[in-house]
Structures are given as C-alpha cells and as structure tokens.
Amino acid sequence: MSRRLVALMALVAGVGFATPAPAAADPAGDPGDVQLEQPPRPSQATLDRAFIALVSQIPGMHIINPTITDNGGRMVCAHLDSHDLADTEADLLHDNPTFTPAQADAFASDAVQVYCPAHIRQTIG
C-alpha cells in the first residue's frame, strides 16, 4: 500500500473519531427555561369559534352574523391598545344600541380572553 493511501486512511479515520458523540439525555438534569416557551397560537378559526361560544352565553345576546361578531371582538382588542376599558365599553354601547352595560362588559371581557389576553389586566377592576 502506498504511503499516500495509508496517510489518507489515517486522516479519514482521525476525522471519524474526532466528531463528538451525541450527548445523552440527563433525566435528573435541568430541562432548561421551559416557562419561557409559548404554546402555539390557535388558528383564527379556532379563536373565532371560542369567542362565539363565550358570547353566546351572555344573557340576552343573540348572534345574527358570527363574522360581524368576531370582527367586533377583534375591534375591542384594537381599541384597548389605546383606550381604557371604560372608553371601550362606552364605544360598544354607542355602536351597538341594543347592548346593555352588562352585555358590553361581558362582550369586552370575552374578546380580551380570546383575542388579546395581554389586555387582561385592563378588565380586572
């Protein structure tokens, strides 16, 4: 066998041994910072179904057009980006004259719960 071939085989063998073995899982070890991991966000259709289910439970609330209802829920969240809950509920009452104050409050709370949970602190009064 030629010296070049022997050297090449030694080089290839050395490279093969130089790669680290995969680390074994340590069941007693720290799993990492799992509390920072976010679950996947549900689909828009799933959120819409959840919102309609909640709004349907508001006494006296009758959903005629689910798409308009869903859009109203998302609008509540957009409004809360720059207004407080009282202003948002006042606008709901103005834009929906058939709502009672209790219905406007429940509608806004349901919207926050489903579409914008980051605003939950605004609904805790």
N, C-alpha and C positions, 0 to 999 in steps of 0.2 A: 504494500500500500504506500502511496506516495506521502511525503511529509505534508503537502498541502491538504490532502484529503483528511489526514489524521488531525491536523490543526483545525480544519473546518468542522469536523465532527466534534472535537473538543469544545469549540466555540458554541456550536448549536446545543450541545449537552449542558454547557455552563449557563446559557441563556434560559434553557428549560428549568434549571434548578434555581435560577435567580428570581423567578416570579414568586411572590409571596402566596402562601396558601390562603384560601378564604377564611376569614375569621369565623369562629364558631359562635353561635348564639349563647349568651350567658343568661339563663333564666333568672338568676338571682341579681343580675346587674340592673343598672338604671335604664329604663325604657326610653329615656330621652324626655324632651319637653313636650309631652303629648297634649297638655292642656292648651297649647297654642295652635294645635291643628284644628281647622274648621271643617265641619262636615260639609259634604257637597250641598250646594243650594238647590232646593227643589225647583222643578220646572215651573214656568209661568202658569201652565195649565193646572198643575197641582196646587199652586198658591191660589189661583182663582177659585178652584173647587172648595178649598178650605175656607176662603173668605165668604163665598156664597153660603156655605154650611153654617158659618157663625152668624151672618146677617139674617139668615132665615129663622134663627132662634130669637131675634129681637121681637118682643111683643108688639103686635100691630104692624109689623113691617111686611110688605108684600113686594116681592121682586117681580117686576114685569119684564125687564130686559137685563139678563145677567151681565152682558158686556158693558152696559152703562154702569151697572153697579160696581163691577170690577174696576172700571176706569175711575169711578168716584173714590174707591178705596185708595187707588194709587195717587189720586189728586190730593187726598188727605195727607199722605206722606210728603208730597212735594210742598204742600202748604206749610207743614210743620218744619220744613227746612229753614223757613224764615219768619214763622209766626208762632205764637204760643197756642196752647190747646184751646183756651177760651176764644181767641180770634178764629181758630179753625172751626170750632163748633158753631160760632155765630155765622160764619160764612155758609156752613152746611144748612143751617136753619133758613138763611136768606135764599139760598139757591134751591132748596127743597122745602117749600112751604107746608108740605104735608107731614114733615118730621116734627115730632115733639122734642123738647130739650133732652129727654131721656134717650130717645132714639138717636139723636145726633151724637150724644156722648157714647152710646154703645157702638154706633157705626164707626166713629173715630177710633175707639179702643180696639175694635176688631181689625180695622185697617192697620193699625200700628202692630198688633200682634202678628198679623200675617205678612204684610208687605214691608214694614220698616221697624223691626224690633229695636233698632238703635234709638228710636224715639220713645221707648217705653217709659223712661224717667219723666217725660213730659205728661204722661197720662196718669201718673201716680200723684194724687193730690192730697 
